Amino acid sequence: MIKNRIDIITMGCSKNLIDSERIIRRLEAKGYTVAHDPEIPEGEYVVVNTCGFIADAKEESIEMILDLAEKKNEEKIGKIVAMGCLTERYKNDLASEIPEIDIMLGKFDWNSFIDSLPDITKAETVKNWERTLTTPPHSAYLKISEGCNRFCAFCAIPLITGRHKSRPIEEILDETKSLVAKGVREFNVIAQDLSSYGLDLYNTHKLPELIDRMAEIPGVEWIRLHYAYPADFPYEILDVMARHDNVCKYIDIALQHISDKVLDNMRRHITGKETIDLINEMRRRVPDIKIRTTLMVGFPGEGEKEFEELLEFVKSMKIDRMGAFAYSEEDDTWAAKNLEDNVPQDVKEKRLEILMEAQTEVYEEKNRDMIGKTVRLIVDEIDGDTRICRSQWDSPEVDMNYYVSGSDAKPGDFIMAKITGDELYEYYAEAL
């Protein structure tokens, strides 16, 4: 155990990562040494920023805490601090089941822990949005709002984060300029619901204005949009995307399903036809756009007919990037209270397998179309003589990597390369 060192372990999504980065900045301002996701936890405190979105994520967070409890009993670490989405929902259960946890915080009250620590040095004044980046220095996530008002039947996010709350435009622009000054060139804009940005503060959709103004900031090379909602979508953002070269032709928008029956059961406030119309309009206004989505199989009411509708949608619409998962009932959600989880688990898993096999065929077709094309890439890493890169159509960690030969570029540099080959989730290219 190392005195005055605090380890922070981040579970789950990039929104959690930003919270951890803000905590790190405040701890460093008080004079503490902070290790993020250390291979060997040795801190006087170990903070676990948990995820509580779906069953697998909850299990992973619990396993991490149990592993730390064992290290604490062996006196390899000091106190355990649990925070985040899981503790927001299950604080009392965790306290009784894992007594080794010393400090239990929710998702938003972590300042109380920081304030309780004595200053090692005279603490700096830290702006609310300041953080210490744990991503590569050329790339950062930028959270523009918190919470969600949609209350989809299956989703626990509003139970964890509360109502949708937008950050002021000027504050976001100040943070963007500060990050540019530190060398950030790529901004991955995130929120639980991008589509609703600004409605609470300005009584109108403000995502188009925000991204338009961000794109005008010198040094902002790429802006990429994550987690739009299909109902009440702000179509003007597509015009902003088309107008600015530095707004990536990419959007992550969770569609979940295409069957009207299932969408109604999910309380998604959109029909299958409206969903298809939205995709077609995206492709019309931004012809080179690539769309990432998430789909769900096995939701209550999904029979063979409804699944076949979803499968045909995947085959015909050829979404560029797709993830999928099988429905699992989440405590206290509308579906858990009102719908019977009536699709057997083995049927869910088989449907998931079939859906992903269909998407694999889509990937293979789209990959073939990319061979021989020239693309602009950002360098993320160097592996020997190879540069590991991404295009504007590829978000960190979830999308395609490009393995480029013939370049001496550094991480954060942009290069042009010609695609020469592919595997399912990666391309090979030669620098030009």
N, C-alpha and C positions, 0 to 999 in steps of 0.2 A: 504494500500500500504506500503510495507516494503522497506526502502531505502537500496541500495546496494545488493538487492536480484534480481536475474534474473531467471524467469521461462522459461523453454524450453519445448514445447509441440511438440512431433514428430508424424506426420501422415504418413501412408503408410508403406513402406517396410523396411527391415533390412539395406539396403544400406543408406537410410535416417537416420536410427538410428546411424550408424557409424559417419555420418557427425555431428549429434547432439552431440555425445560423444566427438568428436574432439573439438567442440565449447566449451563444458563444461570444458574441460581440460584447454583451454586457458583463459577462464573467471576466473576459480579458481586460475590460476597462477597470475592473476591481482588482486586477493583479494576479488572477489565477491562470495557471497553465491548463489549457483545454485540449483534449484529444477527441477527435470525432471518429466514431466507429473504430476504436482501437482493436488491433488483433488480439492483444492481451490486456484486458481491463485491469488497471492498477490504481485507480483514482481513490482519493479520500472520499469523494462522492462519485457514484455512477448514476447518471440520469438516463432512463429509458423513455424515449418518446414513442409511445405505443400506437398501433393501428387497431381500429375496431370495426372496419368496414364490412368484411365478410368473415365467414367461419375460419377459413384458412389463415387469414391475416391475424385474427384474434389468437388462434392457436400458436402461431409463430411468436407473437408478442409474449404470451404466457410462458412459452418454452424459454425465451430469452431471460425473463425475470427469474424463472426457476434455476437456470444455469448460474445467474449472478448470485442468487441466494446461496447456492452451494459454495461459490467462491468467497462470499462473505463469511460463511461458517468456517471456512479454512483460513480466514483472516488475510486473504489476498487483496480484498478491496474493503473500503470503509462502508459508508451508508448507501443504501439504495433509494433512489428517488424515481417514482413512477409517475408519468404524466401522459397527456395526449388523449386520443379518442377512446381507447379502451377504458382508461380510468374515469373518463367523463361519464361513461355509461355504467360501469360496474365497480365503482369505488368501494362500496361496502363489501361486496363479494370478494374482491381481491384482498382487502384488508384482513378478512377472516381466513381466507384460504392460504395466503402467503404472508405470514406474520413477519418475515424478514424484511419486508418493505418498510423503510423508516419514514419516508415522506410521501404522501399520496396527493397528487395535484390533478386538477382537471385539464382541459385543453387550453384554457386561456388564463389561468391564474398563476403562471410560473414566475411572474415578477415577485410574488411573495417569497418564494424560495431564494431568489437572487438577493432581495433586500435583507433577508435574514442572515446572510453570510457577512462576516467581517471583511472590511477592505484590507487587502494585502498592501496595496499602494493607494495613494489618493485617487479616487475614482474619477474618470473622465466623464464629461457630460455627453450622453449618447442620444441622438435623435431616435424617435420611436421606430423608424423604419430601418435604421442602420443594422448591418449584419456582417459577419465574417463569412466569406464565401467558402464553401467546401467543394464546389464544383470546379472544373478547370477554369483558370482565370479569365478565359475569353468568353465564357458562357455562364449565364445565370438564369434562374427562374425568377419570375416577377409576379407576385400574387396581387391581384387588383380588387378582390372582394373575398368575403368569407360568408359561409352559410348558404342556405337555399330555401326558397319558398314553394317549391314545386310539390313536395310531399307525394312522390311516387309511391305506389303501394308497397314496393319491395325494399325501399331504401331507408337506411337508418341515419343518413347524413344530417337531415334537419334535427333529429333527436340529439345529435352530438354537437353540431355547430350552431344551431339556432337559426333564426331568420336571416335572410340575405342582407348583407351589409357591405356597401361599396366604399372603397377608399376614395378620397377626393382626387380629382384629376391632377391638380397642382402638386399634391404630395407625391403621386406616382411619377410625374415628370421630374420632380426634384431627385427622387431616388434613381431614376434612369440616368440622369446627368451625372450623379455621383458614381454610379457603376461604370459609366463610360470613362470617367476620369481615372478609374482603377484598371482599365484595360478590357472591360467587357465589351464584346462586339455582337454577341448573339443573345437575344432576349426571348425566353420561352414564357409567354404570358399565360397565367393559369388562374383558375377560379373553379369553384364547384359549378357555377352557372355563368359563363361569360355572357350569354344572351341577355341576362337581366341587369348587366352592369349599368349603373346610373339611375335606375328607376326609383330607388329609395331616396337618393340624394337630390336628383334633378327632375324627377317626375317624367323622364323620357329616356329612351335608349341613348347611352353615351359611349358605347364601345367604339363606334365609327370615329367619333371625334377624338377619343383618347388615342387610338392607334394612328390616326392621321397626324396628330401632333407629335407622338413619339417618333414617327417616321421622319419628321423634319429635324430631329436632333442630330447634329453632326457626330459621327462615330458610331451611330446605330446601324449596323450592317444587316442584321436579320431580326425580324420580329415574327414569332410563330405562335399560333393561337391554339389553346388547349381547353377542351371541355365546354363547348357550346351546347345549348339545349335546342332541340328541333322546333318545339312549339314557341310561337311568338319570337321567331328568329329575326334579328336586326339585319335585313337584307342589304342595308347601306354599307355594311362592313365589306361586302364583296366588291363594291366600287372602290373602296379605299385600297383593298388588296390588289385590284387590277391597276390602280393608278400609281402605286409606289413599288419600285423595284426591290426595296429592302423589306417589304412585307411579304413573307414567304407565302407561296401559293399552296397553302396547307391549312387544314382545319381538322381538329379532333372533336367529333360530335357523336355522342353516344345515342344510337338509335334504338337499341334494345330489341325491337321486333318489328314485323311488318304486318302481321295479321290484325285486322281491326278488333276482333274479339279479344286477343291477348293484350293489345295496346289499351283497350278499354279497361280490362281487368287490372292492368298495371297503373291505371290512372295517369296516362301520359299526355292526354289532352291534344292528341293528334291522330290522324288516320293514316292508313298505309298509303293511300293516294297522295295525301299531302306530303308525306315523307318523300315519296318518289319525285313529286313536283319540286320539292326543295333541293334534292340532289341534282336534278336536271337544271334548275336555275343556277346553282353554284357552278356547274360545268359550262353553262352558257355564258355567264358573266366573267368567269375566270377560266378560260379554256384549258390551261395547263395545271389547274388545281389538282391536288391529291388529297383525298379524304380518308381520315382514320375514324373507325367507329368501333363500338363494342356492342355485341349482341348477346342475348340470353336465351337459353333453351330450358324447357321444363317448367316454365311458370304455370301456376294453376290455370286450367282451362286450355292449355296447349295440347290438343289432340293431334292425330296424324295429319289431318287436313291443315291445321294451322302450322305445323312444322314444315309440311311440304311447301306452303306459301313462303316461309322463311328461307328454305333451301333454294327455291326458285329465284327469290330476290338476290341471294348471294351469287348465284350463277349468272343472272341476267344483268344486274347493275354493276357487277365487277368493281366493288369498292377497293380502293388501292391498298389500304392497310386495315387489318381487322383483328380484334381479339374477341374471344367468346368465353362464356362460363355457364355452368349449370346453376340453376336457381337453388338457393338454400335459404330457408326461412330465418328471418332475423327478428329477434325479440322486439315486441312492442310496435312493430310496423303495422300498417293497415292490413297488409296481406296476412300477416301472422294472426291477427285478431279476427279477420273476416273471411278468409279463403282457406279451403282445405288444400294442403300440399299433396295433390292427388296424382302426380306423375312419379312412378317408381324411379328410384335412384339409378337402376341399371338402364332404364329407358333414357333418362337424362344423359347419362354418360355415353350411350350409343349415339344419341342425336348430336351431342357435342362432337364426337369423333367424325360423324358424317359431314357435319357443317364445316369443320376445319379441313377435311379432305377436299371439299368443294372449293374452299378458299385457297388451298394449296394450288389447285389448277389455275385459279385466277392469278396467283402470284407468278406461276411459271410462265403464263402467257404474257403478263406485263413485263417480266424480266427479259424475255426474248425481245420485246419491242425496244428495250433500252440499249441493247448491244450495238455498239458503233456510235452512240451518241456522245456528244461532248457536254460535260456538266461542270458547274462551279461548285467547289467543295471547300469545307472548312476542315483544317487539320486538327484532330483531337489528340492523337498520340503518335509516338514514333516507336516502331518495333523493328530494330535492325535497320535495313534499308527500305522498309515499308512504312508508308504513312497511312494511318487509320483515320478515315475521314467520314463526313456526312454531307449530304446535299440539303438544299432548302426544304426538300420534301421528307426529311428524316429527323425525327425528334430524338434527343439523346436517350439511349438505353432501350428504347422500345422499337425502333425502326431499323432500316438497313444501314450497314457499315460498308464503306468503300475502301478496299485495300489497294493502295496506289504505289506503283514503282516509278523510279526515275525522277524523284523529287528530293530536294534538300530543304524543303519548307519546314518551319517550326510550328509547334502547336499554336493555334490562333490565326495562322496565316490562311489566306484563301488561295486556292490553286484551280487551274483548269485541267481537266483530265478526260481522256476518252475511255469509255467502258469497253472492255475486251472480253469479259466473261462473267458468269454468275453462278452462285449456288442459291438455295432457296431464300436465305435472308441476308445475302451479302453479294457485293459486286467486286470484280477485279478491274483495275483501270491503270492506264499509263498516263503520266503527267505530260502536259503539252508545254 
